[in-house]
């Protein structure tokens, strides 16, 4: 799979330069057409029987949202022009103003979606899980504090458990695996031996090696560690600069009460992370 259509979802004008620093060199390397997308919240219409100040406030909010949108569009278009990247812009207005949710339909006709991790210190947060679970496309999450922009990936860790989600992620990531060349299959608490139904990583390692990749397997036992902590430790130990994994989730209620693996990883990523559902 070539990455010919790349969708970049922008949370805000303030975060846009961070995402552009990653997305534009990435699009250039893969000769991708870049779609930039942003949503602004629709102002709540407030009016008294006599109209007056409440209606004026609403009009002011609408004007400010339009100005923010225009500034962001102009920034993205100018950066793309300077760096020679093919670009189209899609702007939306929605009740929530959540660009991640507004981008679901556009994501379904893209090879890959790239989006910035929510600011760990921020108050507002885009609904990245809804984008991931409902778009049907792989999503590449960029850490909010990421600085290695423009660099090609050198080594990839694939979190593997033999599930359909991890299988889809591994093959969705093939263009990036080939860019890196070196891949490590990480298993956690996997049974030993060939009768493990592929959970031990040997079958996927063999399949990926047929693509000319240098593939090794790293088996870990969880003990009392959380899976997200094991992933981050494995990335640090291996020196990997890309994580690939399937996205897993419980029901909405269970996720709210108990939390979830996908959410934990999204909150703690230290390298770009490709997830597929």
Buried (B, 14 or more C-beta within 10 A) or exposed (E): EEBBBBBBBBBBBEBBEBBBBBBBBBBBBBEBBBBBBBBBEBBEEEEEEEEEEBBEBBEEBBEEBEEBBEEBBEBBBEBBEEBEBBBEBBBBBEEEBBBBBBBBEBBEEBBBBBBBBBBEEEEEBBBBBBBBBBBEBBBBBBBBEBEBBEEBBBBBBBBBBBEEBBBBBBBBBBBBBBBBBBBBBBBBEBEEEEEBEBBBBBBBBEBBEEEEBEBEBBEBEEEEEBBBEBBBEBBEEBEBBBBBBBBBBBEEEEBEEEEBBBBBBBEBBBBBBBBBB
